[in-house]
């Protein structure tokens, strides 16, 4: 009796053994890794739907105008914070630098009669110089960014209080520094020039991060310092430039703040440091550096204001606004940890 032996199956290629069909979780992981702003955008859309159902006034143009105006200061600060966090650092002093810069601008005009343009340039120079101090302490003395900016937070806050002598400065209407408070109306949508300045800031920095060598170097340094150094990137120069460009964003936020409060107030922006970090983290930028987009920080800043505004319109206790932001921060960091993990 003849035994028929089946034709042997050809050996499977090594590539076939390694390539497995991606699971839905893996596909989601890959999409979120490529698009850091996607997850906060989804949160923003869902929040908008929920709050519109809770109160029909949420999507009225007057209310949207209010949200945009409330975002302008923190949103501008978040640009500078994003640049620092992309390098795997953190800046706890951005709010204090902003307030000091805004006070200098206002007092130069009010006390010394300096033209508004020159006062703005002086405030911007101060903000850049303050951030240069942070950058030099990080790059030259090799101190951790958290410790450096925690210390300069106290220093800049003290300088502001000493300089202000406990007094606020109210500027007369119509001056150049109050230009950011002027309103541009599109039907029932009323946007201040400060909002438009913030949007322009995001466009410029977003373009620089995506299409310039400086932006690519910034991401590379945040992702792996040693590999960047071996690739010929001047790591210290890139880190210092990140802090100094952040100073320009802080100066823009200071100008918007002057327009919002009508001058200089040493007690304004008390929570701006944490609010800027919150916006960046919720916006999908990794606290470990090297991943994130500046647009996500804008979305994060809008999310915080949308939750504050939507919960207020729905009649919730203000404490729930604080609670919601805390939950969002923890959720955002958890998602970031998952995205950074090795795919299964």
C-alpha positions as CSV (number, residue, x, y, z in Angstrom):
1,X,0.0,0.0,0.0
2,X,1.4,3.4,-1.0
3,X,1.4,6.1,1.5
4,X,0.8,9.6,0.1
5,X,2.8,12.2,1.9
6,X,1.5,15.7,1.6
7,X,3.6,18.4,-0.1
8,X,5.6,20.2,2.6
9,X,4.6,23.7,3.3
10,X,7.3,26.2,2.3
11,X,9.0,27.9,5.2
12,X,7.4,31.2,6.3
13,X,9.5,34.3,5.5
14,X,11.0,36.0,8.6
15,X,9.2,39.2,7.7
16,X,5.9,37.4,7.8
17,X,6.7,36.1,11.2
18,X,7.5,39.6,12.5
19,X,4.6,41.4,10.8
20,X,1.4,40.8,12.7
21,X,-1.9,42.4,12.0
22,X,-2.2,45.6,14.0
23,X,-4.9,45.5,16.7
24,X,-7.3,48.5,17.1
25,X,-5.4,49.6,20.2
26,X,-2.1,49.6,18.2
27,X,-3.6,51.5,15.4
28,X,-5.0,54.1,17.8
29,X,-1.6,54.3,19.5
30,X,0.1,55.0,16.2
31,X,-2.4,57.7,15.2
32,X,-2.2,59.5,18.5
33,X,1.6,59.3,18.4
34,X,1.6,60.9,14.9
35,X,-1.0,63.5,15.8
36,X,-0.5,64.8,19.4
37,X,-3.2,67.4,19.0
38,X,-5.9,64.8,18.1
39,X,-6.8,63.7,21.5
40,X,-7.3,67.2,23.0
41,X,-9.3,68.1,19.9
42,X,-11.6,65.2,20.5
43,X,-12.0,66.3,24.1
44,X,-12.8,69.8,23.0
45,X,-15.5,68.7,20.5
46,X,-17.1,66.4,23.1
47,X,-17.1,69.1,25.7
48,X,-18.7,71.5,23.3
49,X,-21.5,69.1,22.5
50,X,-22.2,68.3,26.2
51,X,-22.2,72.0,27.3
52,X,-24.4,73.0,24.4
53,X,-26.9,70.3,25.5
54,X,-26.7,71.6,29.1
55,X,-27.3,75.2,28.1
56,X,-28.3,76.5,24.7
57,X,-26.4,79.8,25.3
58,X,-23.1,78.1,25.1
59,X,-22.8,78.5,21.4
60,X,-24.0,82.0,21.2
61,X,-21.5,84.3,19.5
62,X,-21.3,86.6,22.6
63,X,-20.3,83.6,24.8
64,X,-17.8,82.3,22.3
65,X,-16.3,85.9,22.1
66,X,-15.9,85.8,25.9
67,X,-14.2,82.4,25.9
68,X,-11.7,83.7,23.2
69,X,-10.9,86.8,25.2
70,X,-10.3,84.8,28.3
71,X,-8.0,82.4,26.4
72,X,-5.7,85.2,25.0
73,X,-3.3,85.7,27.9
74,X,-2.9,82.1,29.0
75,X,-2.9,80.9,25.4
76,X,0.0,83.3,24.6
77,X,1.9,82.1,27.6
78,X,1.4,78.5,26.6
79,X,3.4,79.2,23.4
80,X,6.5,79.9,25.4
81,X,5.8,77.1,27.8
82,X,5.5,74.7,24.9
83,X,8.9,75.5,23.6
84,X,10.5,74.8,27.0
85,X,8.5,71.6,27.6
86,X,9.5,70.3,24.1
87,X,13.1,70.4,25.3
88,X,12.1,68.2,28.3
89,X,12.2,71.2,30.6
90,X,9.5,73.2,32.5
91,X,9.2,76.9,33.3
92,X,7.5,77.8,36.5
93,X,8.4,81.5,36.1
94,X,6.6,82.5,32.9
95,X,3.7,84.2,34.7
96,X,6.0,86.1,37.0
97,X,8.0,87.3,34.0
98,X,4.8,88.3,32.2
99,X,3.6,90.4,35.2
100,X,7.0,92.1,35.6
101,X,7.1,92.9,31.9
102,X,3.6,94.3,31.8
103,X,4.3,96.5,34.9
104,X,7.5,97.9,33.3
105,X,5.6,98.7,30.1
106,X,2.9,100.5,32.1
107,X,5.1,102.4,34.5
108,X,7.4,103.7,31.7
109,X,4.4,105.2,30.0
110,X,2.6,106.4,33.1
111,X,5.5,107.6,35.2
112,X,8.1,108.6,32.6
113,X,6.0,109.5,29.6
114,X,7.9,107.0,27.4
115,X,6.1,106.4,24.0
116,X,4.1,103.2,24.0
117,X,6.2,101.5,21.3
118,X,9.4,102.1,23.2
119,X,7.8,100.9,26.4
120,X,6.7,97.7,24.6
121,X,10.2,97.1,23.3
122,X,11.6,97.6,26.8
123,X,9.2,95.2,28.3
124,X,10.0,92.6,25.6
125,X,13.7,93.1,26.2
126,X,13.1,92.5,29.9
127,X,11.2,89.3,29.2
128,X,13.8,87.9,26.9
129,X,16.6,88.8,29.3
130,X,14.8,87.1,32.2
131,X,14.3,84.0,30.1
132,X,18.0,84.2,29.1
133,X,18.9,84.0,32.8
134,X,16.8,80.9,33.1
135,X,18.4,79.4,30.0
136,X,22.0,80.2,31.1
137,X,21.4,78.6,34.5
138,X,20.2,75.5,32.8
139,X,22.8,75.2,30.1
140,X,25.9,76.6,31.7
141,X,25.5,75.6,35.4
142,X,23.6,72.5,34.5
143,X,20.8,73.1,37.0
144,X,17.5,71.3,36.6
145,X,14.9,73.5,34.8
146,X,12.4,72.9,37.6
147,X,14.7,74.1,40.3
148,X,15.9,77.1,38.3
149,X,12.5,78.4,37.4
150,X,11.1,77.7,40.9
151,X,13.9,80.0,42.2
152,X,13.4,82.7,39.6
153,X,9.7,82.6,40.1
154,X,10.3,83.9,43.6
155,X,12.9,86.4,42.4
156,X,10.8,87.9,39.6
157,X,7.7,88.0,41.8
158,X,9.7,89.9,44.5
159,X,11.2,92.3,42.0
160,X,7.7,93.0,40.7
161,X,6.3,93.8,44.2
162,X,9.3,95.9,45.1
163,X,9.1,97.8,41.8
164,X,5.3,98.3,42.0
165,X,5.4,99.4,45.7
166,X,2.0,97.8,46.1
167,X,0.4,100.1,43.5
168,X,-1.4,99.4,40.3
169,X,-1.0,101.6,37.2
170,X,-4.0,102.6,35.2
171,X,-3.3,103.9,31.7
172,X,-5.5,106.4,30.0
173,X,-7.6,105.0,27.1
174,X,-6.4,105.2,23.6
175,X,-2.8,104.6,24.2
176,X,-0.6,102.2,22.1
177,X,-0.3,99.7,24.9
178,X,-4.1,99.4,25.2
179,X,-4.4,98.5,21.5
180,X,-4.7,94.8,22.4
181,X,-8.0,95.6,24.2
182,X,-9.6,97.2,21.1
183,X,-12.3,95.0,19.6
184,X,-12.8,93.7,16.1
185,X,-16.4,92.8,15.4
186,X,-17.5,90.2,12.8
187,X,-21.3,90.3,13.1
188,X,-22.0,89.4,16.7
189,X,-18.6,87.9,17.2
190,X,-16.4,90.4,19.0
191,X,-12.7,89.6,19.2
192,X,-10.0,91.8,20.8
193,X,-6.8,92.6,19.0
194,X,-5.1,90.5,21.8
195,X,-6.9,87.4,20.5
196,X,-5.7,88.1,17.0
197,X,-2.1,88.7,18.3
198,X,-2.3,85.3,20.1
199,X,-3.4,83.6,16.9
200,X,-0.6,85.3,14.9
201,X,1.9,84.1,17.6
202,X,0.7,80.5,17.1
203,X,1.0,80.7,13.4
204,X,4.6,82.1,13.5
205,X,5.9,79.6,16.1
206,X,4.0,76.7,14.6
207,X,5.6,77.4,11.2
208,X,9.1,77.7,12.8
209,X,8.7,74.4,14.7
210,X,7.5,72.5,11.6
211,X,9.5,74.0,8.7
212,X,12.8,75.3,10.1
213,X,16.0,73.6,11.1
214,X,15.7,75.3,14.5
215,X,12.4,73.6,15.0
216,X,13.7,70.2,14.1
217,X,16.7,70.6,16.4
218,X,14.4,71.6,19.2
219,X,12.4,68.4,18.8
220,X,15.6,66.4,18.5
221,X,17.1,67.8,21.7
222,X,13.9,67.2,23.6
223,X,13.8,63.6,22.4
224,X,17.4,62.6,23.0
225,X,20.1,65.0,24.2
226,X,23.0,62.7,23.7
227,X,22.0,61.6,20.2
228,X,21.5,65.2,19.2
229,X,24.9,66.1,20.5
230,X,26.5,63.2,18.6
231,X,24.6,64.4,15.5
232,X,26.4,67.7,15.7
233,X,23.6,69.8,17.1
234,X,24.7,72.5,19.6
235,X,22.5,71.4,22.4
236,X,23.2,74.3,24.7
237,X,22.5,76.9,22.0
238,X,19.2,75.2,21.1
239,X,18.1,75.1,24.8
240,X,19.1,78.7,25.3
241,X,17.2,79.8,22.2
242,X,14.1,78.0,23.4
243,X,14.0,80.0,26.6
244,X,14.7,83.3,24.8
245,X,12.1,82.8,22.1
246,X,9.7,81.9,24.9
247,X,10.6,85.3,26.3
248,X,9.1,86.9,23.1
249,X,5.9,84.9,23.6
250,X,5.8,86.1,27.2
251,X,6.2,89.7,26.1
252,X,3.2,89.3,23.8
253,X,1.2,87.9,26.7
254,X,2.3,90.9,28.8
255,X,1.0,93.3,26.1
256,X,-2.3,91.4,26.0
257,X,-2.5,91.5,29.8
258,X,-1.9,95.3,29.8
259,X,-4.9,95.7,27.5
260,X,-7.0,93.4,29.6
261,X,-6.4,95.0,33.0
262,X,-6.0,98.5,31.6
263,X,-2.4,99.0,32.8
264,X,-0.1,97.2,35.2
265,X,-1.2,95.2,38.2
266,X,1.4,93.4,40.3
267,X,-1.3,91.0,41.5
268,X,-2.6,89.9,38.1
269,X,-1.8,86.5,36.6
270,X,-1.3,84.8,40.0
271,X,-2.1,81.4,38.6
272,X,-0.7,82.0,35.1
273,X,2.3,79.7,35.6
274,X,0.2,76.7,36.4
275,X,-2.4,77.5,33.9
276,X,0.1,77.7,31.1
277,X,1.5,74.3,32.1
278,X,-2.0,72.9,32.3
279,X,-2.8,74.1,28.8
280,X,0.4,72.5,27.3
281,X,-0.1,69.2,29.1
282,X,-3.8,68.9,28.2
283,X,-2.8,69.9,24.6
284,X,-0.8,66.7,24.2
285,X,2.8,68.0,24.6
286,X,4.8,65.4,26.4
287,X,6.4,66.4,29.7
288,X,9.3,64.2,28.7
289,X,10.1,66.3,25.7
290,X,10.4,65.7,21.9
291,X,6.7,65.3,21.1
292,X,3.9,67.7,20.7
293,X,2.6,70.6,18.6
294,X,2.0,74.2,19.5
295,X,-1.6,74.0,18.2
296,X,-2.3,71.4,20.9
297,X,-1.4,74.0,23.5
298,X,-4.0,76.4,22.1
299,X,-6.6,73.6,22.1
300,X,-5.6,72.9,25.7
301,X,-6.0,76.5,26.8
302,X,-9.4,76.6,25.1
303,X,-10.5,73.4,26.8
304,X,-9.8,74.8,30.2
305,X,-11.8,78.0,29.4
306,X,-14.6,75.9,27.8
307,X,-14.9,73.8,31.0
308,X,-14.9,76.9,33.2
309,X,-17.5,78.6,31.1
310,X,-19.7,75.6,30.3
311,X,-19.9,74.5,33.9
312,X,-20.7,78.0,35.0
313,X,-23.5,78.3,32.5
314,X,-24.8,74.9,33.6
315,X,-25.0,76.2,37.2
316,X,-22.4,73.9,38.7
317,X,-20.4,74.9,41.8
318,X,-17.1,76.7,40.8
319,X,-15.2,74.0,42.7
320,X,-16.2,71.6,40.0
321,X,-14.4,73.7,37.5
322,X,-11.1,73.2,39.5
323,X,-11.9,69.5,39.8
324,X,-12.5,69.0,36.1
325,X,-9.2,70.7,35.2
326,X,-7.3,68.4,37.7
327,X,-9.0,65.3,36.1
328,X,-8.1,66.5,32.6
329,X,-4.4,67.0,33.6
330,X,-4.1,63.5,35.0
331,X,-5.9,62.0,32.0
332,X,-3.7,63.9,29.6
333,X,-0.5,62.7,31.3
334,X,-1.8,59.1,31.4
335,X,-2.5,59.2,27.7
336,X,1.0,60.6,27.1
337,X,2.5,57.7,29.1
338,X,0.5,55.2,27.1
339,X,1.5,56.8,23.7
340,X,5.2,56.8,24.7
341,X,5.1,53.1,25.7
342,X,6.5,50.5,23.4
343,X,3.8,48.9,21.2
344,X,2.8,45.4,22.3
